[in-house]
């Protein structure tokens, strides 16, 4: 159901500031913590002594200490010590490759031999002082692929997000879908429309009028295994739309990193990166609050959808042309899963790079 030979967001650095973090990723219980040298480590969340959860323990001088009998674990998964006991012969528990980059901690739940850092696609906005970012985390009780469907077809905004980003023109404007290798792109451009409440607020935040017609765009990018980055924005009508001079527009990248927990649950790391008014922290907090409310609405819909699908597993779902982005994304995921089952093949597009707004 989910590829394992891939980089997934496990947590944010602040989640492991004071103690180990237990988190199930792709069906594998992990404990994530800061080891020696301030490096991040991820181990199987299982004490080899009596099977306790290591995530309920503590970190002492870079070593993970089990909270049950004090067994000490190294970052390589080998038992380092235990009070009054000889434990040198204990077998190692599983350790996972980890990368700390772009403000997130990423883990590779599959074959460690394939866990090359180059397989994590580049996020230029996360390294540039010209961009500001704010985001959060939701635990969603739904198959991660349902969220991919949701994000690759934004038609639902008209009905789910009526008070924030929805507007009737989304329904009235056709969407186009294309693929470039393992990269799926869906695009919708709405010209000469009035901005919905969320975007009116952003226009004001960048010193632009909010009562004039705008050209609006939504360009959704799927990258395997489960990352969706969406270029969104509005520009005062008649100034070039997507390609308008920055002084006439507000544009952002909606960041969606979906990390499967189980077959019917996920960790949803969401956020928004913007390249205007980047030093205004209050504005960042305001956008984060508004966006968090939007994603909470998605969460409610998807969890109810999952309940229905679990209740009626044999019901066949209908497909429309607006579903093309999600369908193409699922085909790529299924092909990657087939390659993993066969024990070979490249399991994550190495050449994928995020498209930046012009």
C-alpha positions in Angstrom: 0.0 0.0 0.0 2.9 2.4 0.6 6.4 2.3 -0.8 9.1 1.8 1.8 12.2 2.6 -0.2 11.6 6.3 0.0 12.2 9.3 2.3 9.3 10.3 4.5 9.0 13.1 7.0 9.1 11.6 10.4 8.8 14.7 12.6 10.0 18.2 13.0 13.2 18.9 15.1 11.2 20.5 18.0 9.4 17.2 18.5 12.6 15.6 19.8 14.0 18.5 21.7 13.4 17.1 25.2 12.7 13.4 24.9 12.5 10.5 22.5 9.6 10.4 20.1 7.6 7.3 19.3 6.0 7.3 15.9 4.7 4.5 13.6 5.8 5.1 9.9 4.7 2.8 7.1 3.6 0.2 9.7 6.9 0.3 11.5 7.1 1.5 15.1 10.1 3.8 15.4 11.8 5.8 18.2 13.4 9.0 17.0 15.9 11.0 19.2 19.0 13.1 19.3 22.0 10.9 19.6 25.7 11.7 20.2 27.0 14.8 18.4 23.4 16.2 18.1 22.7 13.8 15.3 19.3 12.3 14.8 18.8 8.6 15.1 15.8 6.3 14.4 15.5 2.8 15.8 12.9 0.1 16.1 10.8 1.0 19.1 11.4 -2.3 20.8 13.8 -2.9 23.7 15.6 -6.2 23.1 15.5 -7.1 26.8 11.7 -7.3 27.5 10.1 -5.7 24.5 9.3 -2.4 26.2 8.8 0.7 24.0 12.1 2.6 23.9 10.2 5.8 23.2 9.0 5.8 26.8 12.6 6.1 28.0 15.1 8.9 28.1 18.3 10.1 26.4 21.5 10.4 28.4 24.7 11.6 26.9 23.5 10.7 23.4 22.4 7.2 24.4 18.8 5.9 24.5 17.9 4.5 27.9 15.0 2.2 28.2 12.5 3.4 30.8 11.8 -0.2 32.1 15.1 -1.6 33.3 17.7 0.9 32.1 19.1 -0.9 29.1 21.2 1.6 27.1 21.0 1.5 23.3 23.4 3.0 20.7 22.3 4.8 17.5 23.4 1.7 15.5 20.7 -0.4 17.3 23.3 -2.3 19.4 22.9 -2.7 23.2 25.6 -0.5 24.8 25.1 -1.3 28.5 22.8 -2.2 31.3 23.2 -1.7 35.1 24.9 -4.7 36.6 24.5 -6.9 33.5 26.6 -8.3 30.7 24.7 -7.5 27.4 27.5 -7.5 24.8 25.9 -10.5 23.1 22.4 -9.0 22.6 21.4 -8.9 18.9 21.0 -5.5 17.4 17.5 -4.0 16.8 16.7 -2.4 13.5 18.0 1.1 12.8 16.8 3.4 10.0 18.6 5.9 7.8 17.8 9.5 8.8 18.3 12.9 7.2 17.7 16.2 8.9 17.1 18.8 6.2 14.8 21.6 5.1 13.5 22.0 8.7 12.2 18.3 8.8 13.6 15.0 9.9 13.2 12.3 7.2 13.4 8.6 7.6 13.8 5.7 5.2 11.8 2.7 6.3 13.0 0.4 3.6 16.3 -1.1 2.4 19.1 1.0 4.0 21.3 0.2 1.0 19.1 2.3 -1.2 18.8 5.3 1.2 20.9 7.8 -0.7 20.3 11.5 0.2 20.1 12.4 -3.5 16.7 10.7 -3.6 15.2 13.4 -1.5 14.0 16.0 -4.0 15.4 19.6 -3.6 13.3 22.2 -1.8 14.8 25.5 -2.8 12.3 27.6 -0.8 13.4 25.9 2.5 17.0 27.1 2.1 16.4 30.7 0.9 16.0 33.8 3.1 13.7 35.1 0.4 11.0 32.7 1.6 9.0 32.4 4.9 7.4 29.2 6.0 4.7 28.3 8.6 3.0 24.9 9.1 1.8 22.2 11.4 0.9 18.5 11.8 -2.3 16.6 11.7 -2.9 13.0 12.5 -5.5 11.8 10.0 -7.4 8.6 10.2 -7.4 7.9 6.5 -5.4 6.2 3.7 -2.7 8.6 2.6 -3.8 8.1 -1.0 -7.1 9.7 -0.3 -5.3 12.9 0.7 -3.3 12.7 -2.6 -6.6 12.5 -4.5 -7.9 15.5 -2.5 -4.8 17.6 -3.2 -4.4 16.8 -6.9 -8.0 17.8 -7.6 -9.0 21.1 -6.0 -12.5 21.1 -7.3 -13.7 20.3 -3.8 -12.7 23.7 -2.6 -16.0 25.1 -3.8 -17.9 22.9 -1.5 -15.6 22.1 1.4 -13.9 25.5 1.9 -16.8 27.8 1.3 -15.6 30.5 3.7 -11.9 30.6 2.9 -10.6 29.5 -0.5 -13.6 28.2 -2.3 -15.4 30.0 -5.2 -17.7 29.0 -8.0 -15.1 29.7 -10.7 -13.1 26.7 -9.6 -16.0 24.5 -10.9 -16.4 26.5 -14.1 -12.7 26.4 -15.1 -11.3 23.3 -16.7 -8.2 21.5 -15.2 -5.4 20.1 -17.2 -3.2 17.1 -16.2 0.2 16.0 -17.5 3.0 13.8 -16.3 6.8 14.2 -16.6 8.3 10.9 -15.5 7.2 10.3 -12.0 6.1 13.9 -11.6 2.3 14.6 -12.0 1.1 18.2 -12.6 -2.5 19.4 -12.6 -3.2 23.1 -13.5 -6.1 25.5 -13.3 -6.0 29.2 -14.2 -9.0 31.5 -13.4 -8.9 34.9 -15.0 -10.7 38.1 -13.9 -12.4 36.7 -10.8 -12.9 38.2 -7.3 -10.5 36.8 -4.7 -12.0 34.6 -2.0 -11.5 35.6 1.7 -8.2 33.8 2.2 -6.6 35.5 -0.8 -8.2 38.9 0.0 -6.4 38.7 3.4 -3.1 37.9 1.6 -3.5 40.8 -0.8 -3.9 43.2 2.1 -0.9 41.6 3.8 1.2 42.5 0.8 -0.2 46.1 0.5 -2.4 45.3 -2.5 -6.1 46.2 -2.9 -8.5 43.3 -2.1 -11.6 44.7 -4.0 -10.4 44.4 -7.5 -10.6 41.4 -10.0 -7.7 39.0 -9.9 -6.2 36.2 -12.0 -5.9 33.1 -9.9 -3.9 29.9 -10.4 -3.5 26.5 -8.8 -0.7 24.2 -10.0 -0.4 20.9 -8.1 2.8 18.8 -8.2 2.9 15.2 -7.0 6.3 13.6 -6.3 6.5 10.0 -5.1 6.1 8.6 -2.6 3.5 11.0 -1.2 4.6 14.7 -1.5 2.3 17.3 -3.0 3.5 20.8 -3.5 0.9 23.3 -4.9 1.8 26.6 -6.5 -1.1 29.0 -5.6 -1.6 32.7 -5.9 -3.5 35.7 -7.3 -2.4 38.7 -9.3 -4.3 41.9 -10.0 -6.2 41.2 -13.3 -4.5 42.3 -16.4 -0.9 42.2 -15.1 0.2 38.7 -16.4 -1.4 36.3 -13.9 1.0 33.6 -12.9 3.8 35.5 -14.6 2.9 38.9 -13.2 5.6 41.1 -11.6 5.8 40.4 -7.9 4.5 43.9 -7.1 1.1 43.0 -8.5 0.6 39.5 -6.9 0.8 37.3 -3.9 2.0 33.7 -4.5 2.8 30.8 -2.3 3.7 27.1 -2.3 1.3 24.9 -0.3 3.4 22.2 1.3 1.9 18.7 1.9 4.1 15.9 3.1 2.0 12.8 3.7 3.6 10.1 5.8 1.6 6.8 6.1 1.2 5.5 9.6 -1.0 2.4 8.8 -3.1 1.4 5.9 -5.9 3.7 7.1 -4.0 6.5 8.9 -1.3 9.1 8.2 0.9 11.9 9.6 0.0 15.0 7.6 2.8 17.7 7.7 1.2 20.8 6.1 2.4 24.3 5.6 2.8 27.3 3.3 5.9 28.9 1.9 5.7 32.5 0.6 8.1 34.9 -1.0 6.4 38.2 0.0 6.4 40.1 3.2 8.7 37.4 4.6 9.9 39.2 7.7 6.4 39.7 9.2 6.1 36.9 11.8 2.6 38.0 12.7 1.5 37.6 9.1 3.1 34.2 9.0 1.1 33.2 12.1 -2.1 34.6 10.6 -1.6 32.5 7.4 -0.8 29.4 9.4 -4.0 29.8 11.4 -6.1 30.3 8.3 -4.5 27.4 6.5 -4.8 25.1 9.5 -8.5 25.7 9.6 -8.7 24.8 5.9 -6.9 21.6 6.3 -9.0 20.7 9.3 -12.0 20.8 7.0 -10.2 18.4 4.6 -9.4 16.1 7.5 -13.0 15.8 8.6 -14.1 14.9 5.1 -11.4 12.3 4.5 -11.9 10.6 7.8 -15.6 10.2 7.1 -14.7 9.0 3.6 -12.4 6.4 5.0 -15.1 5.1 7.4 -17.4 4.6 4.4 -14.7 2.9 2.3 -13.9 0.6 5.2 -17.5 -0.2 5.7 -18.1 -1.0 2.0 -14.8 -2.3 0.7 -16.3 -3.9 -2.4 -18.1 -0.8 -3.6 -16.7 0.5 -6.9 -16.1 4.2 -7.1 -16.9 6.4 -10.1 -14.2 8.3 -12.0 -14.5 11.8 -13.6 -12.1 13.8 -15.7 -11.3 15.9 -12.6 -9.8 12.8 -11.0 -7.0 12.5 -13.6 -4.3 13.9 -11.3 -5.1 11.5 -8.5 -5.4 8.6 -10.9 -2.0 9.2 -12.5 -0.4 9.6 -9.0 -1.8 6.3 -7.9 -0.5 4.6 -11.0 3.0 5.8 -10.2 2.6 4.6 -6.6 1.4 1.2 -7.8 4.3 0.8 -10.2 6.8 1.6 -7.5 5.1 -0.9 -5.2 5.3 -3.5 -8.0 9.0 -2.8 -8.3 9.6 -3.2 -4.6 7.7 -6.5 -4.6 9.9 -7.7 -7.4 13.0 -6.6 -5.4 14.4 -4.2 -7.9 14.1 -1.1 -9.9 14.4 2.5 -8.9 11.8 3.3 -6.3 11.9 7.0 -6.1 12.4 9.6 -8.8 15.8 11.1 -8.3 15.5 13.8 -10.9 12.3 15.4 -9.6 12.8 19.0 -8.6 10.1 21.3 -7.3 8.9 23.8 -9.8 9.1 27.4 -8.5 6.6 30.1 -9.3 7.9 32.4 -12.1 
